[in-house]
Amino acid sequence: MADLVVKLSRDLAQSMLTSGSIKDGDITQTLQSFDARLAMPTDAVGESAQFFRVDGVEPEKIERLRQKLEGLNGIEAAFIKPSDALP
């Protein structure tokens, strides 16, 4: 199974790491409309702290959610990582 990963802007990533939530309504609403949520990064050092896995999205909706997220302010990248790829 593939993972949807987003790279947040430095400010949004910091907000997520310190408060556990994003203060951006568009991102939050988009995730909620797919019953998805951001998972904390396993490596919260340097640039890697900006990469968050998206959990809860149904496999058949993953590409549609990726497309919606990649166009939002605060999202620097959105990509699907094959499950056998290195982190």
C-alpha positions in Angstrom: 0.0 0.0 0.0 1.3 3.5 -0.9 1.5 6.4 1.5 0.4 10.0 0.8 3.0 12.4 2.0 2.9 16.2 2.2 5.7 18.7 2.8 4.3 21.6 4.8 5.8 25.1 4.8 8.3 25.6 7.7 5.7 27.7 9.6 2.9 25.2 9.3 5.1 22.3 10.1 6.3 24.1 13.3 2.7 24.8 14.3 1.8 21.1 13.8 4.8 19.9 15.8 4.2 22.3 18.7 0.4 22.3 18.9 -0.6 19.1 17.1 -2.8 21.0 14.7 -2.7 23.2 11.6 -4.1 26.7 11.8 -5.0 26.6 8.1 -8.7 26.2 7.4 -8.3 25.1 3.8 -5.9 22.2 4.6 -8.0 21.1 7.6 -11.2 21.2 5.6 -9.7 19.3 2.8 -8.3 16.6 5.1 -11.6 16.3 6.9 -13.6 16.0 3.7 -11.6 12.8 3.0 -11.7 11.6 6.7 -7.9 12.0 6.7 -5.4 13.4 9.2 -1.7 14.2 9.4 0.6 11.9 11.2 3.6 13.3 13.1 6.9 12.8 11.3 9.2 10.2 12.7 12.2 12.3 12.2 11.6 15.9 13.5 15.0 17.3 12.7 15.8 19.9 10.0 13.9 19.7 6.7 12.6 16.2 7.4 10.3 17.7 10.1 8.3 19.3 7.3 7.2 15.9 5.9 3.9 14.4 7.2 2.2 11.2 6.2 -1.6 11.5 5.6 -3.5 8.8 7.4 -7.0 7.5 7.1 -7.6 8.2 3.4 -9.2 5.4 1.4 -6.8 3.9 -1.2 -9.1 4.7 -4.1 -9.2 8.4 -3.1 -5.5 8.9 -2.5 -4.7 10.5 -5.8 -7.7 12.8 -5.7 -6.7 14.0 -2.2 -3.1 14.5 -3.4 -4.2 16.7 -6.2 -6.4 18.8 -3.9 -3.7 19.2 -1.3 -0.8 20.1 -3.7 -2.7 23.3 -4.8 -3.2 24.7 -1.3 -1.1 27.5 0.3 1.3 26.0 2.9 1.7 22.7 1.1 5.1 22.7 -0.7 4.7 19.2 -2.1 2.3 16.3 -2.1 3.3 12.9 -3.4 2.5 9.3 -3.2 5.3 7.2 -1.8 5.3 3.5 -2.7 5.3 1.3 0.5 8.6 -0.3 -0.4 10.4 3.0 -0.9 12.8 4.3 1.7 11.5 7.1 4.0 
